[in-house]
């Protein structure tokens, strides 16, 4: 009786490495590998020939010519008999099935850098991501091997720069800006090969450098206060950059945008995406709240500050610092902040707060944003 390993080997030989099913009308390439006739023809049509009409074999990359494909009738008969025995090719290729859905891993998510099945593709995790076929992804990585010498020459310098960029990105916003010029200059001077000749992973590394430069150039915003939202007890400066609280209320029109119960004012800035950073001078104030809120928040009557109600804020109340989460989160700090930094990453769903005075991180909210957000101020 044949042993399990020998049966396994036979089943592997009877399985097409492109579709991962039993071979259908099997044909053999010049290099001796077997594929379904339709699979290898479709692969040839979408592949990129290396020279003339020669195409790299999906398994070993040895060049072959499509018109030289030979029908393998003996193998076709073997596959037919295997099917009659009721043996399933899925038992051989179990490692090529999605662990979550037990479906074939036919696609490659370029954003998450992982093989996925068709069910994963429709899930919330991947439905907005760019995907390509497993075969295309494999070809991208295998083409990088022909450039290994040139890429290895760049690897040391890139690795050092990547490490530095990662360390910079972990720093508080205020510290991130410090001495960053030299890093940006070196990232601009990195020269890579033609992107088509570079693996997706390496292109992604280079993108980190570009993203960092873009973020540092664009994330600082000039926040101005919106007088139409200001509570009547708040006096705005002429340049709308400073707000002062007065016991006496001003006689102002009660428009739908104005807060009428608490001394609140919103930033005029409409934040609908991207990354934004601004700083607020709180000085020695003993009562304040800062952060962001949605444009649709309640402005009349009682207001409850929480992410569920569209507010992502931290505050100083009765000498205690807190993040206004659903159940309040106490914040501990060694140095009292006279200036607070706020960093919004809209797509990442993060609002981070920093003590600019000692360059420390205070708190980060993680959520999913939609619609327009505004800087929020209470004094």
Steps between C-alpha positions, in 0.01 A plus 500: 500500500634847407610717791338839576810698389509320163129564442556864596778525240279354227221744585744790487618395156137487385425852623543819294712755687306788340136415583587251781246251360551165328657542155254546214637418153854507643786631284876492566744790455857477369624489861282199584230658717132422448204738499137510393495599134262793557689617811841521329354667189325762713824547697692547173257766380538704820871439556790717388730306261871530574614477139312436178210265554657327800313512831635417849363177650272575802691244707869529410514815281673309219391648164262300282310560177123470499486326165732226631262389778456121479177321603571250779246224436657258747465753780144573389416130546665497844289801606188328367572189711573710809162667463335158473660404831333801662822666619475877528772741398394725788669257741833574335465874480353557847777749566375702201154550651384801698502410870185706562283397204653173367509657151796504260749784545460646151564871567771718652413815700761763409419718802521226767762300306320166548334226298120500530201309363195635315299511825772708669487737199138586576559546874518839673874455549588474131209625287661843441855366450678448168541130423670300224510130421736267687682431172560871431630555853736204469636635172563843659711345772683260270595785257673671796744203517658602166597832660636355823852637456392860454243480776745351748726799445216728613376287789742618768433870439125440470487293817675772696263763361194282567604450861546873544165579337320246721661646812399850392140393440477363856599833653251759627404754236710780648807277524432366150561842354830540680814439288291334229653699214801270457276192485282657231802601293636145509160350415479730196846388389416128512512371142311182422484303178207540266197425725392223262826317575467537876297264718170633644647472849793727413276747321291515817812583703584788268139619530547526879776757441285697259196484729704631792628794298149579378357473851758738648434754226122487517377397843542835680178699458423861584193477724265798520193520723150517352310795659164355387553205737631693803294508821395861586740503798802451274689794351705426189806701404503697176712235327272227639797314652429570869190458717426658840219418741287784645228465769277735308339360187504692174182571307554270203257341253404148610577320174486122464882471512544680834550314830255650751566318831875449539794732409595310186636615164602293198781547255394634163707226333303220332694175543369235259807283455878487520733587789486824697700636793449812707606628841298685764646731763318423824747681730399477865127457431335271758201388293514410131402234245664447162465260208279447196131446441267425212317782327167344594545504881231640731550874558195589704426399857692231690797340329670173595855476372586149379603334174150351473362855485761621249761649738863384535644722774727526804447743787632659817234505776557556873877455458450163328579417138264257327421357157125527452441141396172324572602443864772770533869408497732674752824634349821514699783739411819613665494852351196725482437589134492866409455406134312199363555347157218324315562266207211367290554212258155479340545183293677315782219602737734650760504820706818535707580754770850613602649703783712735292665634816692176567440336159303206644200309368179543703231287335376363165138435403444230237172508312345516153430849367244611245384841387656830604698550822592830670758599764318529835571750782341549843622754754 
